[in-house]
Amino acid sequence: MMLFGDGPAPKQILSIAVILLSLSARSAAVSCTAETTHREQLSAQAPSSARPVGTVKSISGNTIILTTDTGSEVTVQVQDFAKLVRIAPGQKDLKDATPIQLADLQPGDRILVRGKLADDGQSVTAASITAMKKADIAEKQSREREEWQRHGFGGLVNSVDAAGNTINVSLPSPGEKKTVAIHLSKETILRRYAPDSVQFDDAKPAPLDQVKPGDQLRARGTRSADGAEFSADEIVSGTFRNIAGPISALDASAGTITVLDLVLKKAITVKITGDSQMRKLPPPIAQQIAARLKGASAEAQSAALASGGTGSAANSEPSARPNGSPSGGPRGMGRSGGGSGDLQQAISRMPRTTLGDLQKGDAVMIVSTEGGANGESTVITLLGGVEPILEASPRSSASTILSPWSLGAGAGGEAATP
């Protein structure tokens, strides 16, 4: 999740394509006749024009049921003269687009439709469709996951130097704190999580001044030889809530739990969804982490934790995405060598748990969304079995050992990048 697109992200990929295709369409129009250009401009400005984007749900005859990125369903009627083309994920223009037939589209493919919106507002008559194959998107996502795993790391923002284009980040660890200076260039891609979403797909481009101390951040790029500095190619950040305490109430039908937060001294209700990642620490592992919090040798406890965590690997799936792969960074940033990397790596291998496994009185540590307009926070990661940890350090923040990307893929096994 280290949830900072089940992972990578079809919405993100096609959203970029939408922008590029729009620019490409305008460029192509210049070479057309003045009459055609004028007609296309009028069509683009017409109130009845439509450009829905989403995933093909089903196809019957000339009719496509499209699930849009906003979650609604649109019926697309494909005209006989409609132009259908396919592009590869990441393709920057239409010059290499491949003409296709309606029969070449399959459920799960991503499409951008251009056409006329019907009076009912629920259907579109398509003049053109630009598609990406589901398999092509999955392949690109796999490559991106590997890239984030190999060249990514995450932590908490300590400070932001906008003038120097630098973000100082501390790595999650109950032991000795490590700080990394992340350097941005004009090519660095910056994204920001939506306050009510756990999906990387929903992260939007954002300027550096939106990154604040205390934010969770994950970066992909190149580290320095000593691991103290990092040149970022891409950064995704967000403001998340850290909750730790005993469960005071559960509502299985609503998918919610209420936790008495030990720091804020108040009850907080959060919602668990299919995207929430939930693990439970076996007692020996929880006690080892607690010992670290009490000041035991970080090296000894890290080694013990890594060894103990390995024994639980068979009980859980391996991480399926970069946001679930704190082990993906270089040594000192999430790989071998002790410290936060081994801790995060071990946690990612802990057995999964479910809402049905939780009971009133159980201690949990949670990272959740900040909450949208309705104020409801959604669980991103939940770690159970943490009683020894909270006893050792009652004011421990979930961010001490968790981040939104620390616990691997969601319940469905799919993930966005990172």
DOBAZA-983462 format. One line per field, with one value per residue: x negated, y negated, z negated of N, C-alpha, C in turn; residue number from 0. Coordinates in steps of 0.001 Angstrom, whole numbers, plus 500000, padded with zeros to 6 digits. Atoms other than C-alpha are relative to their C-alpha. Example, Ala and Ser with C-alpha at 12.3 -4.5 7.8 and 13.67 -1.06 7.14 Angstrom:
BEGIN
nxx: 499110 500820
nyy: 501190 501190
nzz: 500000 500060
caxx: 487700 486330
cayy: 504500 501060
cazz: 492200 492860
cxx: 499100 500770
cyy: 498800 498910
czz: 500000 499270
num: 0 1
END
This chain:
BEGIN
nxx: 499207 500421 498964 500468 500132 499604 500269 499531 498716 499365 499417 501098 500548 499100 499843 501115 499736 498949 500633 500838 499156 499359 500995 500243 498841 500065 501088 499567 498948 500619 500308 498748 499426 499458 498617 500029 500471 498920 498965 500487 500010 498613 499566 500632 499406 498569 499614 499603 501152 500362 501292 500143 501196 499812 500291 498913 499360 499455 499762 498944 499742 500671 499805 500998 499708 501267 500081 500891 500912 499252 499192 498700 499972 499554 499766 500648 499549 501091 499497 500728 501124 500868 501413 500528 501453 500600 501332 500673 500157 501189 500169 499875 499177 499182 500581 500241 498790 499619 498554 499401 498560 499278 500166 501303 499879 499648 499755 501237 500783 499753 499683 499589 498953 499597 498729 498895 499235 498556 499192 499830 501236 500536 500556 500816 500191 501443 500586 501341 500383 501415 500009 501206 499690 500167 501263 501098 500046 500522 501435 500654 499923 500990 501310 500060 500124 501388 500806 499804 500606 501461 500555 499129 499987 498992 500174 499238 500619 500458 500006 499991 500741 499489 501012 501059 499399 500428 499097 500683 499087 500505 499544 499265 500763 499874 501333 500718 499401 500854 499431 500454 499683 499523 500210 499106 500413 498832 499362 499386 498532 499444 498577 499431 498824 498733 499779 499012 500267 501180 500494 501003 499340 499345 500999 499999 501195 499934 501273 500799 499536 498944 500637 500138 500590 499065 499414 500633 500557 500768 500745 500700 501114 501360 500586 501439 500774 499842 498591 499470 499347 499204 499542 498683 499342 498567 499649 498581 499900 498643 499796 499278 499785 500635 499121 500467 499264 499114 498718 498889 498751 500093 498729 500352 499109 500424 501419 500715 500450 500274 501216 500286 501369 500719 500633 498970 499086 498614 499621 500045 499389 500581 499336 500843 499519 500746 501355 500739 500960 499944 500925 500059 501315 500076 500524 501458 500442 499568 500873 501306 499874 499868 501329 500726 499478 500508 501416 500882 500889 499260 500543 499601 498568 499693 500347 499015 498725 500080 499970 498663 499036 500114 499221 498591 499815 499096 498629 499523 500481 501078 499521 499757 500174 501046 499564 500026 501326 501022 501295 500402 501021 501382 500429 499860 498718 498962 500480 500735 500907 499440 499259 498603 499727 499679 498752 498909 499993 499415 498572 499308 499838 499147 498728 498891 498871 498780 499137 499391 500975 500211 499064 500018 501108 501258 500785 500354 500637 499334 500203 498765 499907 499681 498549 499476 499039 499127 500778 500247 501336 500058 501224 500961 500659 499653 500867 499510 500983 501022 499914 501313 500578 499349 500380 501366 500006 498578 499779 500548 499184 500034 501043 501284 500367 499183 499755 498920 500475 500869 499435 499771 498846 498690 499393 499770 501234 500397 500535 500452 501366 500802
nyy: 500416 501234 500007 500998 499416 498992 499836 501263 500625 500222 501344 500953 499814 500516 501436 500613 499829 500948 501301 499910 499830 501281 500834 499423 500265 501393 500111 499384 500818 501093 499526 499734 501165 500991 499636 498901 500557 500797 499090 499328 500969 500202 498783 499960 501014 499784 499496 498603 499133 499195 499304 499119 499158 498967 498602 499281 499000 498962 500390 499231 500635 501299 500698 499789 500526 500537 500470 501152 500141 500550 498925 499897 499195 500712 499156 500568 499463 500190 500156 499204 500760 500420 499654 499316 499761 499526 500501 499322 500850 500830 500553 501437 500612 499056 499657 498556 499309 498891 499907 498748 499847 499873 498623 499867 500458 498974 500515 500276 500994 501403 500745 501398 500137 501335 499885 500889 499564 499928 500875 499409 500176 498706 499281 500794 499483 500159 500289 499407 499321 499683 498901 499337 498630 499658 499276 500951 500810 499152 499825 501250 500094 499087 500640 501128 499453 499588 501212 500551 499076 500059 501340 500844 499904 500899 500447 501153 501279 500829 501402 500250 501186 500283 500740 499073 498814 498861 499514 499145 498929 499020 498655 499407 499044 500215 500169 501205 500691 500309 501068 500041 501238 499702 501144 500036 500735 500455 498816 499167 499952 500127 499670 500171 499172 500630 499823 498963 498829 499195 499511 500774 500467 501283 501021 501024 500864 501048 500716 499679 500687 499233 499012 500596 499137 499017 499232 498775 500237 498932 500541 499068 500699 499497 500397 500258 498840 499805 499854 501175 500878 499255 500800 499432 500049 500104 500075 500039 500318 500209 500182 498844 499970 498905 499668 498839 499799 498834 500088 500154 499563 499485 499887 499209 500319 501282 499914 501025 499744 501202 499811 501030 500395 500241 501316 501044 499718 500036 498909 500320 498947 499908 499005 498992 499648 498934 500471 500114 498922 499669 498947 499785 499575 498923 500533 500167 501125 501206 500186 500429 501420 500708 500060 501064 501272 500184 500350 498856 500146 500048 499006 498663 499825 499975 498670 499061 500263 499500 498546 499588 500331 499064 498814 500248 500299 499040 500313 501184 500128 500977 501301 500014 501318 500780 500582 498948 499419 500819 499394 500306 501028 499567 499723 501187 500599 499007 498673 499369 500871 500376 501240 500047 499134 498665 500076 500106 498771 498953 500282 499691 498554 499516 499423 500919 499888 500573 500643 498951 499490 501001 499975 501161 499934 499768 501202 500114 501213 500247 501168 500179 501235 501189 500132 500957 500992 499402 499774 498582 499529 498615 499312 499610 498844 499707 498977 499487 499305 500978 500302 500248 501244 501136 499962 500506 501415 500312 501104 499645 500286 498932 500315 499533 498759 499817 501094 499532 499088 499027 498681 499175 500191 499952 498684 499439 499586 500992 501183 501101 500393 498968
nzz: 500000 500278 499410 499258 498915 499631 500035 500432 500164 498718 499908 499801 498666 498985 500194 499283 498577 499615 499778 498815 498829 499737 499325 498691 499156 499577 499031 498753 499408 499247 498664 499295 499339 500918 500310 500967 501261 500581 500466 501214 501094 500411 500688 501319 500858 500133 501311 499944 499755 501171 499934 501164 500101 501004 499705 499344 500855 499125 498612 499352 498719 499869 501267 501048 501331 500485 501379 499953 501131 501135 500550 499343 498790 498805 498837 498817 498724 499039 498640 499010 499468 501100 499869 501182 499957 501251 500293 501102 501193 499939 498650 500145 498962 499258 498702 499961 500446 499130 499759 500460 499833 501271 500486 500656 501388 500968 501360 500718 499260 500325 498789 499985 498987 499579 499319 500355 501172 499772 500851 501333 500755 500414 498858 499085 498648 499824 498697 500028 501241 500149 500967 500486 500389 501413 500177 499835 501215 501076 499774 500362 501448 500568 499856 500919 501353 500181 500091 501347 500957 499918 500137 500801 501460 500560 501375 500465 499668 501118 499602 498564 499582 498660 499246 499616 499381 500817 501044 500967 500394 500956 499712 501116 500797 501432 500553 499598 498875 498870 499194 498617 499277 498649 499124 498858 498807 499250 499414 501034 500002 501347 500096 501333 500251 500347 501439 500303 499173 500309 498729 499291 498785 500264 500307 498967 499963 501024 500156 501175 501200 500658 500876 501323 501028 500537 498907 499538 498665 499370 498872 499116 499383 500185 501272 500049 500462 501437 500311 500698 499040 499038 498856 499731 498704 500268 501425 500335 501422 500489 501434 500506 501447 500728 501126 500759 501245 500024 499300 500942 499365 498642 499288 498822 498890 499440 499692 500765 501363 500787 500789 500990 499721 501254 499958 500007 501107 499557 499112 498579 499190 498660 499151 499362 498665 499347 499726 501254 500176 501416 500431 501440 500468 500984 501270 500095 499188 500689 501160 499521 499666 501277 500605 499311 500497 501360 499942 499794 498856 498739 499076 500442 499839 498572 499520 500530 499343 498631 500078 500403 498953 498902 500315 499740 498580 499373 500381 499298 498639 499842 499566 498565 499425 500626 501256 500993 499931 500609 499741 498645 499895 500162 501370 500818 499664 499861 499674 501085 500715 501286 500068 499610 498870 500468 500741 499043 499221 500830 500168 498753 499900 501073 499543 499783 500905 499451 500984 500811 500966 501046 501118 500883 500948 499294 499712 498592 499505 498727 499152 499245 499228 500783 500028 499046 500460 501015 501214 500227 499668 499545 500417 498966 500592 501393 500583 501268 500822 500384 501420 500623 499488 500650 501410 500093 499619 499830 499075 498692 498833 499002 499024 500516 499328 498807 499071 499129 498968 500652 500265 498834 499139 500613 500097 498684 499375 499021 500649 499166 500275 500578
caxx: 500000 496000 502040 499171 503242 504092 501393 499926 502770 505101 506903 503592 502353 505483 505816 502364 503387 506498 504344 501909 504655 506360 503148 502600 506131 505633 502335 503899 506758 504347 503499 507146 509268 510558 514096 513250 511319 514215 516661 514474 514104 517851 518382 515888 517662 521163 522967 524082 520562 519199 515823 516402 513356 513414 513371 515457 517941 519679 520239 523366 523666 522868 523497 520805 521555 518795 517970 516538 513769 516384 518162 521224 522288 522703 524217 522116 523720 520970 521892 520903 518628 517019 513223 511689 507962 505738 502710 500146 500003 497576 497903 497572 499500 501807 499401 498663 502237 503531 506965 509238 512776 515446 514994 511405 512577 512889 514327 511630 510149 509818 511417 511861 515072 515760 519325 522714 524514 528127 530936 531215 527617 526940 525864 523393 523349 519685 517913 514503 513030 509422 508628 505941 505878 506322 503339 501135 502048 501335 497929 497044 498237 496006 492988 493842 494293 490837 489419 490965 489785 486217 485889 488489 488675 491075 491234 492569 491920 489819 489459 489832 487352 489282 486468 483963 486414 485652 487853 486369 487939 487501 487759 490349 488604 489170 485422 482848 484289 482776 483294 483035 482888 484979 483956 486418 485682 487944 488632 489760 493408 495307 498663 500973 503470 507121 508261 511010 509278 506868 506187 503045 505278 506909 503640 503507 500626 499777 497146 494389 496042 498813 496337 496372 494393 496011 497191 496538 494369 493013 490367 488872 485440 481732 480010 476575 473777 474277 478074 478486 479687 482130 482741 486461 488034 491504 493062 496489 497559 500614 501930 503046 504366 502426 504612 503560 505583 508137 511262 514324 516991 517429 520202 519722 522761 521459 517845 516689 514707 514352 510983 510223 507126 504531 502978 506106 508015 511174 513102 512501 514648 513075 514401 512864 513181 511967 508902 507967 504881 505025 502327 501828 498543 497834 497049 493289 492918 494953 492792 489612 490849 491839 488330 486922 489204 487900 484360 483071 480305 481780 479433 480245 483976 483978 482226 484644 487614 486427 485881 489240 491058 489734 491481 494820 494268 496220 499287 499510 499095 495938 496290 497719 496841 494255 496412 496387 492699 490660 487922 487718 485271 481507 479592 480360 483666 485642 483375 481079 478922 481226 483367 486713 486322 486263 489109 491328 490347 491278 494619 495502 495155 497428 500666 503688 506650 510256 512939 514515 511298 511297 512909 513826 510798 508215 505410 504762 502577 504133 503167 506289 507290 507675 511367 513446 516310 518360 515520 515349 511880 511089 508569 505527 503479 504460 502122 503501 501744 499981 500804 497124 496154 498716 497840 494188 494986 498622 498146 496708 497995 498962 496481 493705 493841 496458 496977 499744 497521 496160 498520 498639 501506 505167 507559 508142 504504 504455 502658 501886 498477 496890
cayy: 500000 499333 498086 495068 499378 503393 500803 500065 497727 497973 494725 492899 494402 493549 490112 489266 490693 488498 485376 486556 487639 484297 482503 484916 484387 480627 481017 483312 480909 478232 480373 480901 478594 475386 476704 479915 477998 475628 478530 480323 477155 476605 480234 479939 476844 478226 478857 482299 483534 486244 487828 490585 492562 495877 499668 501822 503802 505668 505620 506720 506036 502369 501511 501107 500784 498569 498185 494694 493609 491870 495187 494544 496667 495258 496995 496397 496899 497417 496049 497996 495174 494705 494730 497223 497304 498927 497379 498811 497567 494676 493959 490220 489610 491217 491579 495184 496002 499290 499323 501960 503284 503323 507101 506507 504836 507000 506483 504974 502838 499128 496755 493056 492321 489202 488656 487095 487325 488458 486431 488926 488165 491903 492909 491700 492150 492754 491149 492430 494744 494946 498152 499781 503545 504859 507171 504312 502229 505151 505669 501998 502075 505059 503193 500142 502247 503702 500211 498965 502071 501687 497922 496710 495955 494183 492291 489279 485723 483778 480535 479022 476592 475183 472822 475666 478202 480590 482688 484181 487509 489781 493525 495399 497225 497772 497595 495110 492503 492173 489100 488852 485636 486016 483712 482700 481607 479992 483489 484916 486016 484916 486454 486005 488418 487425 486932 489544 492178 495033 495529 494418 494100 491086 489284 486000 483838 481311 478625 478955 476457 478975 481344 480697 481945 485093 486255 489785 489815 492367 491590 493424 492530 492888 492828 491530 493922 493307 493459 489998 488336 489313 487886 488349 489224 489479 488634 489383 487960 487533 486578 489621 490260 492399 494153 496535 498033 500655 501367 500105 501083 503046 502922 505745 504762 501211 502363 499990 500164 497611 497226 495346 493477 493413 490135 488071 489705 489988 492562 492570 494547 495739 497752 500965 501656 504288 502118 501972 504011 505830 507885 509361 509664 513008 512435 513132 510542 507952 508524 508074 504749 503715 504555 502222 499454 500022 499463 502954 503361 502309 504600 507631 507010 506324 509612 511452 509777 510602 514210 514458 512758 515227 518029 516370 515965 519091 517642 514613 513651 511915 508228 507533 503865 501225 499645 503012 503496 501571 504015 502467 499674 499825 500912 498523 497621 500779 503649 505863 504284 503940 501044 499987 502044 505362 504254 503212 506301 508560 506827 507249 511016 511226 513240 511437 510726 509677 507621 510858 511764 508560 508349 505579 504817 505840 503317 502070 499564 497922 495630 494192 491548 488003 488133 486387 483926 486401 486706 490488 492007 495244 497754 498080 500359 502007 503991 506175 508016 504827 504968 505356 502416 500079 501258 500465 497093 496000 492891 494796 493526 495986 494161 495453 498815 498393 496300 496375 498608 501076 504017 505285 505765 505381 508201 508594 509129 506195 502980 499598 498103 497616
cazz: 500000 498807 501225 501648 507978 507241 508089 511383 512090 515060 514192 513978 517226 519186 517581 518912 522263 522274 521964 524590 526953 526570 527524 530386 531684 531739 533580 536171 536725 537961 540963 541891 543989 542442 542619 540750 538103 537594 537276 534690 532631 532623 531620 528741 527481 527860 524584 525855 526560 524261 523512 520946 519790 518008 518195 520514 518438 521251 525002 526855 530545 531099 527462 524800 521100 519728 516049 515806 513474 511320 510761 512926 515884 519381 522383 525492 528896 531487 534902 538013 539135 535717 535686 533259 532502 529908 528253 525873 522262 522176 525904 526385 529602 532133 535039 534075 533024 534455 536129 534605 534917 532247 532026 530863 527642 524537 521038 518856 521640 520933 523429 524110 525992 528007 529078 528434 525111 525337 523796 520928 519926 519545 523039 525641 529391 530141 533075 531981 529372 528215 526345 524237 523788 520269 520756 521962 518925 516592 518202 517806 514218 513538 514878 512803 509670 510178 510672 507420 505612 506806 506608 504114 500402 498079 494822 492941 494084 491567 493479 496930 498480 501427 502429 502495 503988 501128 498852 495680 494775 491764 492277 490183 487353 483638 483151 484375 486723 490167 492315 496071 498128 501276 504119 506819 510370 512938 514320 510973 511024 507904 506962 504002 502489 502333 498699 499023 501139 500499 504195 505973 509040 507398 506646 508564 509762 507045 506445 503857 501516 500798 499140 495384 492361 491013 494436 495579 498690 501100 503697 506655 507998 507270 503882 503027 502090 498356 498565 497021 500232 502930 506415 507085 510412 508894 505529 504122 500773 498601 495204 493251 489766 487294 484728 481965 479135 478133 480180 478320 480864 484093 486697 489181 491265 491729 492002 489255 486035 483277 481592 478391 479529 476737 477904 478601 475732 477806 479814 483569 486019 489259 492179 493483 497212 499635 500235 496549 495744 492432 490682 487239 485382 483704 479987 480285 483045 481148 478075 480113 481455 477939 476749 479385 478194 474657 475883 476592 479138 482466 484359 482242 482292 486030 486673 484416 486056 489565 488548 486810 489658 492169 490371 491073 494776 495603 493928 496153 499780 500912 501573 505006 505450 504710 502052 500360 500837 498304 499159 502597 501767 501632 498550 495729 497374 497051 497967 495982 493394 490401 489251 490638 493805 491959 489713 492618 494555 491664 491107 494778 494283 491262 491517 492913 490681 491334 489652 488465 486648 484589 481167 478779 476597 479207 479593 483110 484909 487957 490800 492419 494911 493688 494528 497154 496902 494850 492331 492707 492624 494437 493108 495318 493082 489809 487592 484824 482029 480923 477203 476153 478348 476828 473337 474008 475542 474971 477104 480053 483357 486040 488241 485959 487695 490429 493507 496126 498222 495713 495742 499298 501730 500954 500389 504067 504829 507219 506522 507906 508166 505870
cxx: 498791 500365 499868 499515 499797 500005 499947 501331 500657 500606 498913 499487 500909 500242 498898 500253 501048 499402 499190 500826 500693 499057 499752 501130 499970 498929 500417 501010 499429 499766 501244 500480 500587 501409 500052 499567 501103 501081 499579 500002 501404 500504 499435 500653 501478 500338 500308 498828 499615 498681 499841 498761 500261 499644 501222 500549 500528 500219 501067 500361 499179 500087 498927 500536 498659 500133 498981 499144 500669 500927 501355 499889 500596 500174 499443 500519 498942 500580 499142 498764 499030 498570 499507 498514 499533 498612 499421 499951 498690 499747 500365 500796 500713 499363 499740 501207 500406 501505 500518 501484 500649 499809 498671 500035 500465 500343 498685 499095 500377 500273 500318 500965 500207 501304 501023 500787 501485 500741 500160 498748 499334 499369 499287 499950 498565 499642 498597 499746 498498 499868 498590 500394 499734 498653 498810 499825 499389 498496 499230 500000 498958 498607 499841 499869 498561 499094 500125 499359 498484 499463 500877 499797 501028 499710 500888 499246 499634 500104 499953 499260 500385 498954 498896 500503 499571 501064 499189 501000 499322 500604 500719 499151 500224 498651 499386 500618 498954 500709 499369 500439 500360 499891 500890 499351 501259 500728 500703 501519 500484 501495 500435 501247 501228 500284 500949 499755 498734 499324 498959 500587 500545 499022 499878 498677 500156 498646 499313 500562 501164 499446 499688 499269 501056 500670 499256 499544 499280 499364 499340 498885 498679 499418 498521 499293 500206 501460 500632 500732 500639 500464 501288 500434 501501 500235 501510 500105 501457 500015 500887 500111 499312 500770 499457 500766 500891 501299 501112 501334 499715 501391 499705 500859 499600 498530 499178 499522 499754 498837 499838 498536 499284 499341 501038 500996 501458 500255 500020 500560 499431 500691 498977 500629 499183 498577 499162 499096 499823 499079 500067 498624 500126 499366 498481 499487 500369 499101 498608 500015 500091 498649 499162 500462 499485 498494 499065 499163 500785 499515 500470 501487 500389 499720 501019 501327 499996 500092 501390 501016 499975 500849 501467 500283 501002 501450 500553 499407 498836 500575 500111 499805 498965 500436 500110 498624 498964 498621 499445 498882 498615 499655 500023 501298 501016 499514 499198 499067 500575 500817 501402 500317 500401 501335 501175 500127 500671 501503 500775 500230 500901 501322 501068 501061 501199 500788 500631 499069 499813 501074 499871 498902 498669 499290 499588 499233 500482 499408 501238 499934 500348 501499 500466 500977 500910 499253 499656 498604 500060 498661 499157 499256 500436 499114 500541 498900 498929 500044 498633 499373 500595 499725 498599 499937 501430 500275 499394 500982 499924 498893 498620 499544 500807 499896 501112 499551 499293 500539 500389 501301 501291 500570 500182 498751 499518 499498 499640 498549 500013 500894
cyy: 499366 499681 499027 500723 500326 499747 500014 499499 499722 498628 498986 500093 499366 498516 499245 500083 499013 498645 500032 500122 498706 499071 500505 499688 498573 499811 500554 499125 498888 500405 500308 498729 499070 500367 501095 499508 499227 500905 500704 499048 499756 501212 500067 499031 500258 500606 501486 500935 500722 500701 500904 500878 501063 501380 500670 501068 501157 499429 500925 499301 498735 499182 500395 499423 499617 499578 498877 499928 499349 501038 500164 500880 499192 501016 499301 500713 499668 499941 500776 499280 499547 500498 500598 500245 500488 499399 500800 499070 499227 499407 498526 499314 501100 500471 501496 500795 501046 500014 501370 500013 500134 501390 500204 499535 501140 499355 499865 499038 498599 499241 498541 499850 498525 500134 499008 500596 499965 499110 500555 499865 501288 500784 499038 500706 499706 499714 500573 500617 500272 500990 500393 501390 500218 500672 499068 499138 500806 500191 498746 499814 500881 499399 498854 500466 500384 498785 499369 500896 499840 498621 499067 500174 498997 499626 498821 498716 499250 498526 499902 498693 499694 499299 500927 501263 501279 500337 500919 500987 500910 501352 500578 501025 499716 499796 498679 499392 499739 498970 500004 498672 500356 498740 500117 499237 499558 501166 500868 499900 499980 500309 499917 500862 499159 500279 501128 501287 500714 500469 499069 499431 498584 498901 499041 499236 498849 499321 500363 499358 500706 501095 499343 500940 500917 500833 501318 499759 501246 499431 501132 499233 500671 499472 499681 501227 500270 500111 498794 499043 500824 499047 500627 499830 499796 500029 500020 499813 499817 499791 501131 499923 501226 500228 501244 500098 501225 499747 499916 500439 500490 500054 500702 499634 498694 500012 498960 500547 498659 500298 498843 499616 499578 498625 498890 500169 499863 501153 499523 501188 499950 501126 500924 500383 501153 499611 499884 501218 500264 501178 500134 500517 501202 499447 499874 498791 498688 499707 499529 498517 499172 499849 498909 498638 499699 499745 501161 499764 500067 501086 501394 500233 500056 501382 501027 499849 500564 501519 500492 499752 501004 501227 499819 499811 500937 499681 498788 499960 499034 498688 499954 498635 499208 499405 501045 500607 499082 500580 499591 498994 500560 500232 498714 499280 501088 501366 500540 499014 499514 498746 500151 500939 501386 500009 499961 501294 501118 499797 500380 501491 500573 500548 498920 500217 499327 499318 501026 500567 499055 500109 498719 500188 500272 498672 500013 498704 499820 498780 499901 498731 498848 499833 498917 499038 500554 500327 501442 500391 501474 500615 500336 501238 500128 501139 500391 500700 499092 499643 499768 498687 498799 499983 499426 498510 499573 498890 500287 499648 501175 499757 500424 501248 500239 498794 500484 501035 501207 501414 500800 499724 500092 501392 500658 500432 499037 498780 498954 499725 498681 500843
czz: 500000 501286 500717 500993 500030 501253 500546 500426 501320 500129 500297 501419 501039 499835 500711 501499 500484 500318 501287 501266 500369 500736 501413 500962 500516 501068 501351 500723 500852 501440 500827 500694 498974 499580 498952 498634 499303 499421 498709 498805 499488 499213 498598 499039 499725 498654 500018 500263 498713 500263 498775 500100 498946 500510 500606 499060 500835 501388 500567 501297 500143 498714 498980 498696 499386 498542 499956 498751 498799 499384 500641 501244 501149 501119 501233 501242 501053 501412 500985 500516 498910 500219 498696 500188 498634 499858 498841 498795 500073 501365 499991 501104 500775 501303 500125 499511 501031 500208 499554 500333 498628 499403 499286 498548 499107 498663 499250 500723 499537 501285 499691 501160 500316 500764 499488 498847 500313 499010 498588 499141 499596 501140 500931 501342 500402 501451 500089 498626 500047 498849 499587 499528 498512 499766 500127 498757 498856 500134 499607 498480 499333 500078 499012 498553 499717 499831 498617 498947 499954 499631 499166 498509 499487 498574 499685 500319 498724 500321 501508 500266 501439 500855 500502 500657 499286 498959 499086 499405 498986 500323 498797 499268 498531 499326 500426 501255 501080 500862 501380 500620 501433 500851 501227 501150 500731 500673 498967 500052 498556 500032 498540 499861 499707 498530 499655 500776 499547 501283 500615 501287 499825 499621 501181 500003 499023 499877 498692 498739 499315 499087 498663 499035 499383 501075 500189 501435 500485 501258 500785 500707 499717 498695 500156 499430 498515 499575 499338 500935 501103 501094 500521 501446 499817 498498 499872 498490 499606 498508 499502 498483 499414 498715 499306 498696 500071 500776 498955 500589 501407 500605 501314 501197 500685 500387 499255 498660 499329 499066 499031 500134 498720 499964 499886 498865 500418 500963 501447 500772 501404 500751 500635 501333 500561 500314 498729 499818 498507 499699 498486 499626 499075 498723 499938 500785 499327 498796 500418 500371 498724 499324 500654 499496 498595 499976 500143 501249 501291 500951 499620 500234 501472 500566 499531 500708 501416 500013 499656 501078 501130 499766 500278 501468 500642 499716 500710 501388 500043 500501 501505 500620 499255 498689 498920 499906 499410 500198 501347 500107 499846 498536 499186 500278 500259 500442 498832 499343 498695 500074 500536 501139 499553 499261 500949 500798 499217 499831 501253 500172 498908 500538 500178 498924 500644 498903 499074 498947 498816 498921 499187 498951 500662 500244 501470 500245 501432 500682 500867 500828 499074 499853 500949 499370 498905 498712 499727 500463 500372 499615 501221 499516 498542 499532 498642 499223 499447 498511 499352 500435 499283 498499 499810 500277 500301 501004 501377 501100 500951 501006 499517 500741 501269 500906 500907 501013 499419 499959 501231 500702 499220 500054 501340 500713 501062 499287 500997 499711 499281 499138
num: 0 1 2 3 4 5 6 7 8 9 10 11 12 13 14 15 16 17 18 19 20 21 22 23 24 25 26 27 28 29 30 31 32 33 34 35 36 37 38 39 40 41 42 43 44 45 46 47 48 49 50 51 52 53 54 55 56 57 58 59 60 61 62 63 64 65 66 67 68 69 70 71 72 73 74 75 76 77 78 79 80 81 82 83 84 85 86 87 88 89 90 91 92 93 94 95 96 97 98 99 100 101 102 103 104 105 106 107 108 109 110 111 112 113 114 115 116 117 118 119 120 121 122 123 124 125 126 127 128 129 130 131 132 133 134 135 136 137 138 139 140 141 142 143 144 145 146 147 148 149 150 151 152 153 154 155 156 157 158 159 160 161 162 163 164 165 166 167 168 169 170 171 172 173 174 175 176 177 178 179 180 181 182 183 184 185 186 187 188 189 190 191 192 193 194 195 196 197 198 199 200 201 202 203 204 205 206 207 208 209 210 211 212 213 214 215 216 217 218 219 220 221 222 223 224 225 226 227 228 229 230 231 232 233 234 235 236 237 238 239 240 241 242 243 244 245 246 247 248 249 250 251 252 253 254 255 256 257 258 259 260 261 262 263 264 265 266 267 268 269 270 271 272 273 274 275 276 277 278 279 280 281 282 283 284 285 286 287 288 289 290 291 292 293 294 295 296 297 298 299 300 301 302 303 304 305 306 307 308 309 310 311 312 313 314 315 316 317 318 319 320 321 322 323 324 325 326 327 328 329 330 331 332 333 334 335 336 337 338 339 340 341 342 343 344 345 346 347 348 349 350 351 352 353 354 355 356 357 358 359 360 361 362 363 364 365 366 367 368 369 370 371 372 373 374 375 376 377 378 379 380 381 382 383 384 385 386 387 388 389 390 391 392 393 394 395 396 397 398 399 400 401 402 403 404 405 406 407 408 409 410 411 412 413 414 415 416 417
END
